[in-house]
Amino acid sequence: MKKRANFLFIEKNDDVYTLSMTPELQDDIGTVGFVEYTDGETLKADDAILSLEASKTVFELDSPLAGKIVERNTAAVSEPTLLNSAKAEENWVVKLTDVDEAAFNQLEEA
């Protein structure tokens, strides 16, 4: 199941929620040149996930859901343009668990 919020796609597979950038966000910000993840292992809704610098803007990406970070796309730190990829296996930002399923279900269908 796939939802969208905060310019992100949120895809649920079992109890893991993968957040990735929407094509609209990728187009709006341009080519990503720098990525820095925030510290911490848990997020509240609207907490910053990362800061990025792109050709058109400097941007802070906020989480639409609360949860525990189980994985970050650390490859994007050394190769930021991965976040511009059309491939879901490259452009994801974080993976969360311990997400309130009711909050997820309230998000817009993708």
QUIKA-V140401 format. One record per backbone hydrogen bond with DSSP energy under -1.0 kcal/mol. NH is the residue of the N-H (numbers start at 1). CO is the residue of the C=O. If there is no record, write none. Layout:
{{NH CO} {NH CO}}
This chain:
{{3 10} {4 108} {5 8} {8 5} {9 20} {10 3} {11 18} {12 1} {13 16} {16 13} {17 96} {18 11} {19 94} {20 9} {21 91} {22 7} {26 22} {27 23} {28 24} {29 25} {30 26} {33 53} {34 53} {36 51} {38 49} {43 67} {46 63} {47 44} {49 61} {50 61} {51 36} {52 59} {53 34} {54 57} {55 31} {56 29} {59 52} {61 50} {63 47} {67 43} {68 97} {69 41} {70 95} {71 95} {73 93} {74 72} {76 73} {77 74} {79 75} {82 79} {83 80} {84 81} {85 82} {90 87} {91 87} {93 19} {95 71} {96 17} {97 68} {104 100} {105 101} {106 102} {107 104} {110 2}}
